[in-house]
Amino acid sequence: MKIGLAFGMVASAACLLVDAASLMAKDEAVAVSYERCGTGVRINCIVDGDTLWSNGVKIRVADIDAPEISKPRCAAEKVLGERATTRLIQLVNTAPFQMRAWPGRDEDKYGRKLWVLIRDGRSLGDILVSEGLARTWTGKREPWC
């Protein structure tokens, strides 16, 4: 019985990963409602201006760097990070969007999927950059203070 239960748990986890991967590969539109992440289980929620959970998969928005809200280096970074987080929630809830893999890397060192969020051919990250709420990702973090 224990072996069957363990196999079932592994199979369920594999299905979650396959579903997330097929979403990425098929370029299907995501049409779910996102809220700000709380302390409970994270399924579809926004962590900050460049990190979210979608279908239980943690995703780093690969084409941008947004200010930190959990460990900001100054008050200005915290304020801008809160604005970026709120705006990302608005953007993902406006209409369906697609997730595409970041060329050359599937995951970062923290195990987050590196995906770009796209609607109507435009990156949602680019919208945050154009509004001054994020920077285009250059491969390294830059200070916000």
N, CA, C and O atoms as CSV, one atom per row, in Angstrom:
chain,resi,resn,atom,element,x,y,z
A,1,MET,N,N,0.821,-1.201,0.000
A,1,MET,CA,C,0.000,0.000,0.000
A,1,MET,C,C,0.855,1.250,0.000
A,1,MET,O,O,0.546,2.211,-0.705
A,2,LYS,N,N,1.942,1.253,0.792
A,2,LYS,CA,C,2.806,2.422,0.846
A,2,LYS,C,C,3.456,2.691,-0.502
A,2,LYS,O,O,3.615,3.850,-0.887
A,3,ILE,N,N,3.832,1.649,-1.223
A,3,ILE,CA,C,4.451,1.821,-2.536
A,3,ILE,C,C,3.454,2.432,-3.504
A,3,ILE,O,O,3.813,3.327,-4.270
A,4,GLY,N,N,2.207,1.968,-3.488
A,4,GLY,CA,C,1.176,2.525,-4.364
A,4,GLY,C,C,0.910,3.986,-4.061
A,4,GLY,O,O,0.742,4.790,-4.979
A,5,LEU,N,N,0.870,4.341,-2.785
A,5,LEU,CA,C,0.651,5.723,-2.381
A,5,LEU,C,C,1.808,6.604,-2.830
A,5,LEU,O,O,1.592,7.698,-3.353
A,6,ALA,N,N,3.029,6.134,-2.629
A,6,ALA,CA,C,4.206,6.896,-3.051
A,6,ALA,C,C,4.211,7.066,-4.558
A,6,ALA,O,O,4.501,8.153,-5.057
A,7,PHE,N,N,3.892,6.001,-5.296
A,7,PHE,CA,C,3.848,6.094,-6.757
A,7,PHE,C,C,2.794,7.108,-7.189
A,7,PHE,O,O,3.027,7.907,-8.096
A,8,GLY,N,N,1.635,7.070,-6.535
A,8,GLY,CA,C,0.564,8.019,-6.862
A,8,GLY,C,C,0.986,9.449,-6.627
A,8,GLY,O,O,0.651,10.335,-7.415
A,9,MET,N,N,1.725,9.690,-5.541
A,9,MET,CA,C,2.199,11.049,-5.244
A,9,MET,C,C,3.211,11.496,-6.290
A,9,MET,O,O,3.175,12.644,-6.733
A,10,VAL,N,N,4.112,10.606,-6.688
A,10,VAL,CA,C,5.104,10.943,-7.710
A,10,VAL,C,C,4.408,11.190,-9.035
A,10,VAL,O,O,4.750,12.136,-9.744
A,11,ALA,N,N,3.440,10.359,-9.379
A,11,ALA,CA,C,2.706,10.525,-10.631
A,11,ALA,C,C,1.954,11.844,-10.635
A,11,ALA,O,O,1.918,12.528,-11.658
A,12,SER,N,N,1.352,12.217,-9.509
A,12,SER,CA,C,0.645,13.499,-9.426
A,12,SER,C,C,1.596,14.659,-9.614
A,12,SER,O,O,1.281,15.605,-10.336
A,13,ALA,N,N,2.748,14.605,-8.981
A,13,ALA,CA,C,3.739,15.672,-9.131
A,13,ALA,C,C,4.217,15.736,-10.568
A,13,ALA,O,O,4.398,16.828,-11.106
A,14,ALA,N,N,4.425,14.588,-11.206
A,14,ALA,CA,C,4.868,14.561,-12.597
A,14,ALA,C,C,3.812,15.169,-13.507
A,14,ALA,O,O,4.143,15.880,-14.456
A,15,CYS,N,N,2.535,14.891,-13.222
A,15,CYS,CA,C,1.465,15.472,-14.039
A,15,CYS,C,C,1.470,16.989,-13.935
A,15,CYS,O,O,1.261,17.673,-14.936
A,16,LEU,N,N,1.703,17.527,-12.746
A,16,LEU,CA,C,1.756,18.975,-12.572
A,16,LEU,C,C,2.878,19.562,-13.414
A,16,LEU,O,O,2.686,20.582,-14.076
A,17,LEU,N,N,4.049,18.928,-13.395
A,17,LEU,CA,C,5.164,19.425,-14.181
A,17,LEU,C,C,4.904,19.284,-15.667
A,17,LEU,O,O,5.248,20.178,-16.440
A,18,VAL,N,N,4.301,18.171,-16.084
A,18,VAL,CA,C,3.986,17.984,-17.494
A,18,VAL,C,C,2.964,19.020,-17.941
A,18,VAL,O,O,3.098,19.590,-19.024
A,19,ASP,N,N,1.948,19.272,-17.127
A,19,ASP,CA,C,0.951,20.268,-17.490
A,19,ASP,C,C,1.589,21.645,-17.655
A,19,ASP,O,O,1.268,22.364,-18.601
A,20,ALA,N,N,2.483,22.018,-16.749
A,20,ALA,CA,C,3.147,23.318,-16.855
A,20,ALA,C,C,4.022,23.357,-18.089
A,20,ALA,O,O,4.057,24.370,-18.788
A,21,ALA,N,N,4.731,22.270,-18.373
A,21,ALA,CA,C,5.598,22.228,-19.544
A,21,ALA,C,C,4.771,22.273,-20.822
A,21,ALA,O,O,5.159,22.934,-21.785
A,22,SER,N,N,3.633,21.578,-20.844
A,22,SER,CA,C,2.816,21.592,-22.054
A,22,SER,C,C,2.210,22.973,-22.262
A,22,SER,O,O,2.024,23.402,-23.401
A,23,LEU,N,N,1.901,23.671,-21.180
A,23,LEU,CA,C,1.408,25.037,-21.297
A,23,LEU,C,C,2.454,25.896,-21.989
A,23,LEU,O,O,2.132,26.683,-22.880
A,24,MET,N,N,3.705,25.743,-21.579
A,24,MET,CA,C,4.788,26.500,-22.173
A,24,MET,C,C,4.980,26.100,-23.633
A,24,MET,O,O,5.103,26.967,-24.499
A,25,ALA,N,N,5.008,24.799,-23.915
A,25,ALA,CA,C,5.306,24.322,-25.254
A,25,ALA,C,C,4.185,24.653,-26.227
A,25,ALA,O,O,4.454,24.990,-27.380
A,26,LYS,N,N,2.946,24.564,-25.790
A,26,LYS,CA,C,1.820,24.812,-26.675
A,26,LYS,C,C,1.515,26.290,-26.825
A,26,LYS,O,O,0.763,26.684,-27.716
A,27,ASP,N,N,2.092,27.105,-25.965
A,27,ASP,CA,C,1.826,28.537,-26.025
A,27,ASP,C,C,0.350,28.853,-25.807
A,27,ASP,O,O,-0.184,29.815,-26.360
A,28,GLU,N,N,-0.297,28.026,-24.992
A,28,GLU,CA,C,-1.701,28.253,-24.712
A,28,GLU,C,C,-1.859,29.471,-23.815
A,28,GLU,O,O,-0.991,29.768,-22.994
A,29,ALA,N,N,-2.958,30.161,-23.977
A,29,ALA,CA,C,-3.207,31.338,-23.154
A,29,ALA,C,C,-3.589,30.929,-21.742
A,29,ALA,O,O,-4.369,29.996,-21.548
A,30,VAL,N,N,-3.045,31.621,-20.766
A,30,VAL,CA,C,-3.384,31.428,-19.369
A,30,VAL,C,C,-4.555,32.346,-19.062
A,30,VAL,O,O,-4.468,33.554,-19.282
A,31,ALA,N,N,-5.639,31.793,-18.560
A,31,ALA,CA,C,-6.819,32.593,-18.246
A,31,ALA,C,C,-7.323,32.224,-16.856
A,31,ALA,O,O,-8.403,31.651,-16.710
A,32,VAL,N,N,-6.546,32.552,-15.852
A,32,VAL,CA,C,-6.945,32.325,-14.471
A,32,VAL,C,C,-6.813,33.643,-13.724
A,32,VAL,O,O,-6.214,34.595,-14.225
A,33,SER,N,N,-7.370,33.689,-12.536
A,33,SER,CA,C,-7.284,34.896,-11.722
A,33,SER,C,C,-6.112,34.784,-10.755
A,33,SER,O,O,-5.929,33.759,-10.099
A,34,TYR,N,N,-5.320,35.852,-10.676
A,34,TYR,CA,C,-4.162,35.894,-9.793
A,34,TYR,C,C,-4.399,36.925,-8.698
A,34,TYR,O,O,-4.950,37.998,-8.942
A,35,GLU,N,N,-3.973,36.576,-7.485
A,35,GLU,CA,C,-3.985,37.498,-6.352
A,35,GLU,C,C,-2.565,37.595,-5.830
A,35,GLU,O,O,-1.669,36.898,-6.306
A,36,ARG,N,N,-2.369,38.444,-4.873
A,36,ARG,CA,C,-1.072,38.512,-4.217
A,36,ARG,C,C,-0.886,37.260,-3.357
A,36,ARG,O,O,-1.821,36.828,-2.682
A,37,CYS,N,N,0.304,36.682,-3.377
A,37,CYS,CA,C,0.564,35.478,-2.592
A,37,CYS,C,C,0.478,35.784,-1.109
A,37,CYS,O,O,0.915,36.838,-0.648
A,38,GLY,N,N,-0.088,34.853,-0.380
A,38,GLY,CA,C,-0.149,34.950,1.070
A,38,GLY,C,C,0.769,33.906,1.683
A,38,GLY,O,O,1.792,33.543,1.103
A,39,THR,N,N,0.398,33.436,2.847
A,39,THR,CA,C,1.239,32.478,3.563
A,39,THR,C,C,0.858,31.031,3.283
A,39,THR,O,O,1.597,30.121,3.659
A,40,GLY,N,N,-0.278,30.798,2.633
A,40,GLY,CA,C,-0.737,29.435,2.386
A,40,GLY,C,C,-0.116,28.827,1.137
A,40,GLY,O,O,0.922,29.272,0.649
A,41,VAL,N,N,-0.780,27.806,0.643
A,41,VAL,CA,C,-0.354,27.120,-0.573
A,41,VAL,C,C,-0.426,28.095,-1.740
A,41,VAL,O,O,-1.384,28.858,-1.866
A,42,ARG,N,N,0.581,28.065,-2.579
A,42,ARG,CA,C,0.658,28.997,-3.712
A,42,ARG,C,C,0.346,28.258,-5.011
A,42,ARG,O,O,1.105,27.392,-5.447
A,43,ILE,N,N,-0.777,28.612,-5.616
A,43,ILE,CA,C,-1.190,27.985,-6.871
A,43,ILE,C,C,-1.129,29.007,-8.002
A,43,ILE,O,O,-0.364,28.837,-8.951
A,44,ASN,N,N,-1.927,30.064,-7.908
A,44,ASN,CA,C,-1.956,31.141,-8.900
A,44,ASN,C,C,-1.898,32.469,-8.151
A,44,ASN,O,O,-2.928,33.017,-7.760
A,45,CYS,N,N,-0.692,32.975,-7.957
A,45,CYS,CA,C,-0.546,34.219,-7.203
A,45,CYS,C,C,0.746,34.938,-7.586
A,45,CYS,O,O,1.648,34.355,-8.186
A,46,ILE,N,N,0.810,36.208,-7.226
A,46,ILE,CA,C,1.951,37.061,-7.535
A,46,ILE,C,C,2.769,37.266,-6.268
A,46,ILE,O,O,2.234,37.685,-5.241
A,47,VAL,N,N,4.063,36.972,-6.338
A,47,VAL,CA,C,4.974,37.157,-5.207
A,47,VAL,C,C,5.451,38.603,-5.167
A,47,VAL,O,O,5.363,39.272,-4.138
A,48,ASP,N,N,5.957,39.075,-6.306
A,48,ASP,CA,C,6.454,40.447,-6.432
A,48,ASP,C,C,6.420,40.839,-7.903
A,48,ASP,O,O,5.758,40.171,-8.697
A,49,GLY,N,N,7.101,41.876,-8.274
A,49,GLY,CA,C,7.023,42.393,-9.635
A,49,GLY,C,C,7.632,41.514,-10.705
A,49,GLY,O,O,7.419,41.759,-11.892
A,50,ASP,N,N,8.399,40.478,-10.312
A,50,ASP,CA,C,8.976,39.586,-11.322
A,50,ASP,C,C,8.917,38.112,-10.942
A,50,ASP,O,O,9.647,37.299,-11.509
A,51,THR,N,N,8.057,37.758,-9.991
A,51,THR,CA,C,7.915,36.355,-9.587
A,51,THR,C,C,6.443,36.048,-9.338
A,51,THR,O,O,5.734,36.824,-8.697
A,52,LEU,N,N,5.995,34.902,-9.855
A,52,LEU,CA,C,4.623,34.482,-9.653
A,52,LEU,C,C,4.551,32.963,-9.589
A,52,LEU,O,O,5.499,32.260,-9.940
A,53,TRP,N,N,3.426,32.486,-9.140
A,53,TRP,CA,C,3.102,31.062,-9.168
A,53,TRP,C,C,1.953,30.912,-10.148
A,53,TRP,O,O,0.973,31.655,-10.086
A,54,SER,N,N,2.075,29.944,-11.058
A,54,SER,CA,C,1.000,29.661,-12.006
A,54,SER,C,C,0.809,28.153,-12.074
A,54,SER,O,O,1.735,27.409,-12.399
A,55,ASN,N,N,-0.398,27.717,-11.764
A,55,ASN,CA,C,-0.718,26.294,-11.736
A,55,ASN,C,C,0.245,25.530,-10.821
A,55,ASN,O,O,0.619,24.392,-11.103
A,56,GLY,N,N,0.637,26.180,-9.717
A,56,GLY,CA,C,1.515,25.546,-8.735
A,56,GLY,C,C,2.984,25.545,-9.103
A,56,GLY,O,O,3.792,24.942,-8.396
A,57,VAL,N,N,3.350,26.203,-10.190
A,57,VAL,CA,C,4.744,26.269,-10.640
A,57,VAL,C,C,5.282,27.671,-10.379
A,57,VAL,O,O,4.656,28.659,-10.765
A,58,LYS,N,N,6.445,27.765,-9.721
A,58,LYS,CA,C,7.055,29.063,-9.429
A,58,LYS,C,C,7.798,29.562,-10.669
A,58,LYS,O,O,8.625,28.853,-11.243
A,59,ILE,N,N,7.491,30.787,-11.066
A,59,ILE,CA,C,8.016,31.362,-12.303
A,59,ILE,C,C,8.704,32.679,-12.031
A,59,ILE,O,O,8.166,33.541,-11.336
A,60,ARG,N,N,9.888,32.831,-12.577
A,60,ARG,CA,C,10.616,34.108,-12.567
A,60,ARG,C,C,10.391,34.725,-13.934
A,60,ARG,O,O,10.733,34.116,-14.948
A,61,VAL,N,N,9.823,35.923,-13.982
A,61,VAL,CA,C,9.629,36.614,-15.254
A,61,VAL,C,C,11.026,36.921,-15.786
A,61,VAL,O,O,11.725,37.790,-15.263
A,62,ALA,N,N,11.416,36.209,-16.816
A,62,ALA,CA,C,12.822,36.116,-17.224
A,62,ALA,C,C,13.391,37.358,-17.887
A,62,ALA,O,O,14.606,37.552,-17.880
A,63,ASP,N,N,12.551,38.195,-18.454
A,63,ASP,CA,C,13.094,39.311,-19.228
A,63,ASP,C,C,13.200,40.618,-18.446
A,63,ASP,O,O,13.555,41.652,-19.012
A,64,ILE,N,N,12.892,40.578,-17.139
A,64,ILE,CA,C,12.963,41.812,-16.345
A,64,ILE,C,C,13.582,41.569,-14.969
A,64,ILE,O,O,13.753,40.433,-14.527
A,65,ASP,N,N,13.908,42.672,-14.317
A,65,ASP,CA,C,14.300,42.683,-12.910
A,65,ASP,C,C,13.463,43.766,-12.251
A,65,ASP,O,O,13.539,44.934,-12.633
A,66,ALA,N,N,12.669,43.386,-11.270
A,66,ALA,CA,C,11.824,44.350,-10.557
A,66,ALA,C,C,12.404,44.583,-9.164
A,66,ALA,O,O,13.118,43.731,-8.637
A,67,PRO,N,N,12.099,45.732,-8.571
A,67,PRO,CA,C,12.588,46.026,-7.216
A,67,PRO,C,C,12.086,44.995,-6.199
A,67,PRO,O,O,11.001,44.433,-6.347
A,68,GLU,N,N,12.889,44.766,-5.181
A,68,GLU,CA,C,12.546,43.795,-4.130
A,68,GLU,C,C,11.531,44.384,-3.162
A,68,GLU,O,O,11.542,45.579,-2.871
A,69,ILE,N,N,10.649,43.512,-2.669
A,69,ILE,CA,C,9.728,43.939,-1.612
A,69,ILE,C,C,9.976,43.170,-0.323
A,69,ILE,O,O,9.634,43.652,0.756
A,70,SER,N,N,10.569,41.973,-0.418
A,70,SER,CA,C,10.787,41.199,0.810
A,70,SER,C,C,12.041,41.649,1.550
A,70,SER,O,O,12.059,41.652,2.781
A,71,LYS,N,N,13.086,42.029,0.825
A,71,LYS,CA,C,14.317,42.523,1.441
A,71,LYS,C,C,14.845,43.725,0.656
A,71,LYS,O,O,15.926,43.663,0.069
A,72,PRO,N,N,14.077,44.822,0.647
A,72,PRO,CA,C,14.545,46.002,-0.081
A,72,PRO,C,C,15.744,46.634,0.619
A,72,PRO,O,O,15.901,46.507,1.834
A,73,ARG,N,N,16.575,47.306,-0.143
A,73,ARG,CA,C,17.763,47.942,0.436
A,73,ARG,C,C,17.493,49.373,0.887
A,73,ARG,O,O,18.318,49.978,1.572
A,74,CYS,N,N,16.331,49.915,0.502
A,74,CYS,CA,C,15.948,51.255,0.946
A,74,CYS,C,C,14.438,51.406,0.804
A,74,CYS,O,O,13.780,50.578,0.173
A,75,ALA,N,N,13.899,52.456,1.389
A,75,ALA,CA,C,12.450,52.687,1.355
A,75,ALA,C,C,11.953,52.906,-0.072
A,75,ALA,O,O,10.860,52.461,-0.421
A,76,ALA,N,N,12.744,53.584,-0.895
A,76,ALA,CA,C,12.332,53.849,-2.275
A,76,ALA,C,C,12.176,52.550,-3.067
A,76,ALA,O,O,11.258,52.420,-3.877
A,77,GLU,N,N,13.085,51.580,-2.830
A,77,GLU,CA,C,12.972,50.288,-3.516
A,77,GLU,C,C,11.694,49.572,-3.091
A,77,GLU,O,O,11.002,48.990,-3.926
A,78,LYS,N,N,11.382,49.611,-1.810
A,78,LYS,CA,C,10.167,48.967,-1.295
A,78,LYS,C,C,8.925,49.566,-1.952
A,78,LYS,O,O,8.036,48.833,-2.386
A,79,VAL,N,N,8.863,50.886,-2.024
A,79,VAL,CA,C,7.704,51.565,-2.613
A,79,VAL,C,C,7.569,51.190,-4.092
A,79,VAL,O,O,6.475,50.857,-4.548
A,80,LEU,N,N,8.664,51.243,-4.834
A,80,LEU,CA,C,8.628,50.907,-6.258
A,80,LEU,C,C,8.303,49.425,-6.454
A,80,LEU,O,O,7.583,49.065,-7.385
A,81,GLY,N,N,8.828,48.573,-5.585
A,81,GLY,CA,C,8.530,47.144,-5.660
A,81,GLY,C,C,7.059,46.850,-5.425
A,81,GLY,O,O,6.481,45.986,-6.084
A,82,GLU,N,N,6.457,47.563,-4.491
A,82,GLU,CA,C,5.018,47.398,-4.232
A,82,GLU,C,C,4.213,47.823,-5.459
A,82,GLU,O,O,3.244,47.163,-5.834
A,83,ARG,N,N,4.618,48.921,-6.075
A,83,ARG,CA,C,3.926,49.391,-7.295
A,83,ARG,C,C,4.073,48.374,-8.426
A,83,ARG,O,O,3.113,48.107,-9.150
A,84,ALA,N,N,5.265,47.810,-8.578
A,84,ALA,CA,C,5.495,46.810,-9.623
A,84,ALA,C,C,4.648,45.566,-9.367
A,84,ALA,O,O,4.092,44.992,-10.304
A,85,THR,N,N,4.548,45.149,-8.117
A,85,THR,CA,C,3.749,43.974,-7.756
A,85,THR,C,C,2.279,44.211,-8.081
A,85,THR,O,O,1.632,43.367,-8.701
A,86,THR,N,N,1.758,45.345,-7.669
A,86,THR,CA,C,0.362,45.684,-7.942
A,86,THR,C,C,0.099,45.732,-9.441
A,86,THR,O,O,-0.927,45.244,-9.914
A,87,ARG,N,N,1.024,46.319,-10.180
A,87,ARG,CA,C,0.849,46.436,-11.634
A,87,ARG,C,C,0.915,45.073,-12.311
A,87,ARG,O,O,0.156,44.825,-13.248
A,88,LEU,N,N,1.804,44.175,-11.864
A,88,LEU,CA,C,1.861,42.840,-12.455
A,88,LEU,C,C,0.546,42.099,-12.208
A,88,LEU,O,O,0.064,41.389,-13.089
A,89,ILE,N,N,-0.028,42.255,-11.033
A,89,ILE,CA,C,-1.332,41.639,-10.746
A,89,ILE,C,C,-2.369,42.155,-11.744
A,89,ILE,O,O,-3.145,41.374,-12.294
A,90,GLN,N,N,-2.383,43.460,-11.973
A,90,GLN,CA,C,-3.324,44.027,-12.951
A,90,GLN,C,C,-3.084,43.467,-14.348
A,90,GLN,O,O,-4.028,43.083,-15.037
A,91,LEU,N,N,-1.829,43.422,-14.763
A,91,LEU,CA,C,-1.504,42.965,-16.114
A,91,LEU,C,C,-1.919,41.512,-16.357
A,91,LEU,O,O,-2.503,41.203,-17.396
A,92,VAL,N,N,-1.623,40.619,-15.410
A,92,VAL,CA,C,-1.952,39.209,-15.631
A,92,VAL,C,C,-3.451,38.945,-15.544
A,92,VAL,O,O,-3.936,37.946,-16.075
A,93,ASN,N,N,-4.190,39.835,-14.876
A,93,ASN,CA,C,-5.628,39.644,-14.750
A,93,ASN,C,C,-6.440,40.374,-15.813
A,93,ASN,O,O,-7.658,40.208,-15.874
A,94,THR,N,N,-5.796,41.174,-16.646
A,94,THR,CA,C,-6.508,41.939,-17.675
A,94,THR,C,C,-7.093,41.044,-18.755
A,94,THR,O,O,-8.246,41.217,-19.149
A,95,ALA,N,N,-6.307,40.090,-19.235
A,95,ALA,CA,C,-6.727,39.194,-20.317
A,95,ALA,C,C,-5.767,38.016,-20.351
A,95,ALA,O,O,-4.693,38.078,-19.753
A,96,PRO,N,N,-6.136,36.943,-21.042
A,96,PRO,CA,C,-5.230,35.792,-21.131
A,96,PRO,C,C,-3.869,36.181,-21.714
A,96,PRO,O,O,-3.759,37.118,-22.505
A,97,PHE,N,N,-2.844,35.442,-21.307
A,97,PHE,CA,C,-1.488,35.663,-21.800
A,97,PHE,C,C,-0.811,34.315,-21.971
A,97,PHE,O,O,-1.284,33.302,-21.454
A,98,GLN,N,N,0.294,34.307,-22.696
A,98,GLN,CA,C,1.065,33.091,-22.905
A,98,GLN,C,C,2.342,33.159,-22.086
A,98,GLN,O,O,2.797,34.235,-21.697
A,99,MET,N,N,2.914,31.978,-21.830
A,99,MET,CA,C,4.213,31.881,-21.168
A,99,MET,C,C,5.160,31.180,-22.120
A,99,MET,O,O,4.845,30.116,-22.653
A,100,ARG,N,N,6.324,31.781,-22.331
A,100,ARG,CA,C,7.330,31.187,-23.216
A,100,ARG,C,C,8.642,31.051,-22.470
A,100,ARG,O,O,9.014,31.902,-21.661
A,101,ALA,N,N,9.328,29.972,-22.758
A,101,ALA,CA,C,10.619,29.709,-22.109
A,101,ALA,C,C,11.637,30.761,-22.512
A,101,ALA,O,O,11.619,31.272,-23.632
A,102,TRP,N,N,12.520,31.072,-21.583
A,102,TRP,CA,C,13.644,31.965,-21.838
A,102,TRP,C,C,14.666,31.171,-22.642
A,102,TRP,O,O,15.059,30.083,-22.223
A,103,PRO,N,N,15.101,31.686,-23.777
A,103,PRO,CA,C,16.033,30.927,-24.626
A,103,PRO,C,C,17.327,30.549,-23.885
A,103,PRO,O,O,17.995,31.399,-23.295
A,104,GLY,N,N,17.654,29.273,-23.931
A,104,GLY,CA,C,18.919,28.813,-23.368
A,104,GLY,C,C,18.895,28.380,-21.920
A,104,GLY,O,O,19.800,27.668,-21.484
A,105,ARG,N,N,17.882,28.787,-21.150
A,105,ARG,CA,C,17.798,28.379,-19.734
A,105,ARG,C,C,16.349,28.159,-19.366
A,105,ARG,O,O,15.483,28.978,-19.671
A,106,ASP,N,N,16.093,27.037,-18.702
A,106,ASP,CA,C,14.738,26.711,-18.291
A,106,ASP,C,C,14.473,27.097,-16.843
A,106,ASP,O,O,13.346,27.437,-16.485
A,107,GLU,N,N,15.517,27.047,-16.004
A,107,GLU,CA,C,15.364,27.337,-14.580
A,107,GLU,C,C,16.518,28.183,-14.087
A,107,GLU,O,O,17.614,28.162,-14.646
A,108,ASP,N,N,16.241,28.944,-13.003
A,108,ASP,CA,C,17.327,29.678,-12.357
A,108,ASP,C,C,17.886,28.833,-11.211
A,108,ASP,O,O,17.440,27.707,-10.988
A,109,LYS,N,N,18.849,29.375,-10.499
A,109,LYS,CA,C,19.506,28.609,-9.429
A,109,LYS,C,C,18.582,28.322,-8.250
A,109,LYS,O,O,18.913,27.501,-7.394
A,110,TYR,N,N,17.424,28.990,-8.193
A,110,TYR,CA,C,16.458,28.764,-7.118
A,110,TYR,C,C,15.361,27.779,-7.531
A,110,TYR,O,O,14.432,27.528,-6.763
A,111,GLY,N,N,15.465,27.224,-8.736
A,111,GLY,CA,C,14.478,26.269,-9.220
A,111,GLY,C,C,13.238,26.895,-9.839
A,111,GLY,O,O,12.283,26.187,-10.156
A,112,ARG,N,N,13.238,28.215,-10.015
A,112,ARG,CA,C,12.097,28.870,-10.650
A,112,ARG,C,C,12.201,28.702,-12.159
A,112,ARG,O,O,13.295,28.754,-12.721
A,113,LYS,N,N,11.064,28.501,-12.812
A,113,LYS,CA,C,11.027,28.462,-14.260
A,113,LYS,C,C,11.313,29.866,-14.785
A,113,LYS,O,O,10.803,30.848,-14.244
A,114,LEU,N,N,12.114,29.963,-15.823
A,114,LEU,CA,C,12.438,31.246,-16.440
A,114,LEU,C,C,11.585,31.405,-17.692
A,114,LEU,O,O,11.926,30.908,-18.765
A,115,TRP,N,N,10.483,32.100,-17.532
A,115,TRP,CA,C,9.536,32.262,-18.626
A,115,TRP,C,C,9.227,33.737,-18.832
A,115,TRP,O,O,9.347,34.550,-17.915
A,116,VAL,N,N,8.827,34.061,-20.054
A,116,VAL,CA,C,8.403,35.405,-20.427
A,116,VAL,C,C,6.890,35.368,-20.582
A,116,VAL,O,O,6.349,34.431,-21.170
A,117,LEU,N,N,6.204,36.379,-20.059
A,117,LEU,CA,C,4.745,36.477,-20.154
A,117,LEU,C,C,4.420,37.367,-21.342
A,117,LEU,O,O,4.910,38.492,-21.434
A,118,ILE,N,N,3.590,36.862,-22.253
A,118,ILE,CA,C,3.327,37.588,-23.502
A,118,ILE,C,C,1.831,37.659,-23.774
A,118,ILE,O,O,1.106,36.676,-23.621
A,119,ARG,N,N,1.389,38.837,-24.176
A,119,ARG,CA,C,0.009,39.037,-24.612
A,119,ARG,C,C,0.042,39.850,-25.904
A,119,ARG,O,O,0.689,40.895,-25.974
A,120,ASP,N,N,-0.644,39.373,-26.895
A,120,ASP,CA,C,-0.720,40.063,-28.187
A,120,ASP,C,C,0.663,40.398,-28.733
A,120,ASP,O,O,0.866,41.472,-29.300
A,121,GLY,N,N,1.609,39.486,-28.565
A,121,GLY,CA,C,2.952,39.667,-29.101
A,121,GLY,C,C,3.848,40.584,-28.296
A,121,GLY,O,O,4.984,40.836,-28.699
A,122,ARG,N,N,3.371,41.091,-27.168
A,122,ARG,CA,C,4.176,42.003,-26.344
A,122,ARG,C,C,4.433,41.397,-24.972
A,122,ARG,O,O,3.539,40.817,-24.356
A,123,SER,N,N,5.654,41.541,-24.511
A,123,SER,CA,C,6.025,41.059,-23.189
A,123,SER,C,C,5.375,41.921,-22.114
A,123,SER,O,O,5.429,43.149,-22.173
A,124,LEU,N,N,4.761,41.265,-21.132
A,124,LEU,CA,C,4.212,42.016,-19.998
A,124,LEU,C,C,5.350,42.670,-19.214
A,124,LEU,O,O,5.170,43.731,-18.617
A,125,GLY,N,N,6.517,42.033,-19.219
A,125,GLY,CA,C,7.697,42.630,-18.596
A,125,GLY,C,C,8.077,43.943,-19.257
A,125,GLY,O,O,8.444,44.901,-18.576
A,126,ASP,N,N,7.991,43.991,-20.586
A,126,ASP,CA,C,8.289,45.238,-21.307
A,126,ASP,C,C,7.348,46.359,-20.897
A,126,ASP,O,O,7.740,47.525,-20.849
A,127,ILE,N,N,6.105,46.001,-20.604
A,127,ILE,CA,C,5.151,47.017,-20.142
A,127,ILE,C,C,5.613,47.578,-18.803
A,127,ILE,O,O,5.588,48.792,-18.600
A,128,LEU,N,N,6.035,46.704,-17.882
A,128,LEU,CA,C,6.548,47.174,-16.589
A,128,LEU,C,C,7.779,48.060,-16.778
A,128,LEU,O,O,7.927,49.074,-16.096
A,129,VAL,N,N,8.656,47.680,-17.697
A,129,VAL,CA,C,9.855,48.486,-17.979
A,129,VAL,C,C,9.439,49.851,-18.525
A,129,VAL,O,O,9.961,50.876,-18.085
A,130,SER,N,N,8.509,49.876,-19.473
A,130,SER,CA,C,8.084,51.146,-20.084
A,130,SER,C,C,7.427,52.076,-19.068
A,130,SER,O,O,7.420,53.294,-19.251
A,131,GLU,N,N,6.876,51.505,-17.998
A,131,GLU,CA,C,6.227,52.305,-16.951
A,131,GLU,C,C,7.185,52.644,-15.811
A,131,GLU,O,O,6.774,53.244,-14.818
A,132,GLY,N,N,8.454,52.266,-15.944
A,132,GLY,CA,C,9.453,52.578,-14.923
A,132,GLY,C,C,9.373,51.708,-13.676
A,132,GLY,O,O,9.908,52.075,-12.630
A,133,LEU,N,N,8.709,50.556,-13.776
A,133,LEU,CA,C,8.510,49.682,-12.619
A,133,LEU,C,C,9.450,48.478,-12.604
A,133,LEU,O,O,9.443,47.695,-11.654
A,134,ALA,N,N,10.249,48.332,-13.643
A,134,ALA,CA,C,11.208,47.228,-13.752
A,134,ALA,C,C,12.287,47.645,-14.743
A,134,ALA,O,O,12.175,48.668,-15.419
A,135,ARG,N,N,13.343,46.821,-14.811
A,135,ARG,CA,C,14.416,47.018,-15.789
A,135,ARG,C,C,14.486,45.789,-16.679
A,135,ARG,O,O,14.119,44.689,-16.264
A,136,THR,N,N,14.955,45.979,-17.890
A,136,THR,CA,C,15.218,44.837,-18.758
A,136,THR,C,C,16.339,44.025,-18.133
A,136,THR,O,O,17.346,44.587,-17.702
A,137,TRP,N,N,16.175,42.697,-18.079
A,137,TRP,CA,C,17.170,41.821,-17.473
A,137,TRP,C,C,18.424,41.783,-18.328
A,137,TRP,O,O,18.362,41.497,-19.524
A,138,THR,N,N,19.558,42.074,-17.713
A,138,THR,CA,C,20.839,42.091,-18.417
A,138,THR,C,C,21.751,40.949,-17.988
A,138,THR,O,O,22.866,40.825,-18.494
A,139,GLY,N,N,21.293,40.123,-17.071
A,139,GLY,CA,C,22.099,39.011,-16.591
A,139,GLY,C,C,22.638,39.215,-15.189
A,139,GLY,O,O,23.218,38.299,-14.606
A,140,LYS,N,N,22.452,40.407,-14.644
A,140,LYS,CA,C,22.876,40.651,-13.265
A,140,LYS,C,C,21.982,41.721,-12.634
A,140,LYS,O,O,21.456,42.603,-13.312
A,141,ARG,N,N,21.836,41.610,-11.342
A,141,ARG,CA,C,21.023,42.591,-10.601
A,141,ARG,C,C,21.790,43.893,-10.460
A,141,ARG,O,O,23.009,43.908,-10.293
A,142,GLU,N,N,21.054,44.963,-10.532
A,142,GLU,CA,C,21.606,46.298,-10.313
A,142,GLU,C,C,20.893,46.901,-9.108
A,142,GLU,O,O,19.729,46.576,-8.872
A,143,PRO,N,N,21.538,47.754,-8.349
A,143,PRO,CA,C,20.868,48.344,-7.176
A,143,PRO,C,C,19.733,49.298,-7.571
A,143,PRO,O,O,19.794,49.979,-8.595
A,144,TRP,N,N,18.722,49.321,-6.745
A,144,TRP,CA,C,17.584,50.226,-6.938
A,144,TRP,C,C,17.719,51.466,-6.062
A,144,TRP,O,O,16.949,52.413,-6.221
A,145,CYS,N,N,18.669,51.483,-5.153
A,145,CYS,CA,C,18.825,52.608,-4.213
A,145,CYS,C,C,19.995,53.485,-4.603
A,145,CYS,O,O,20.276,54.475,-3.929
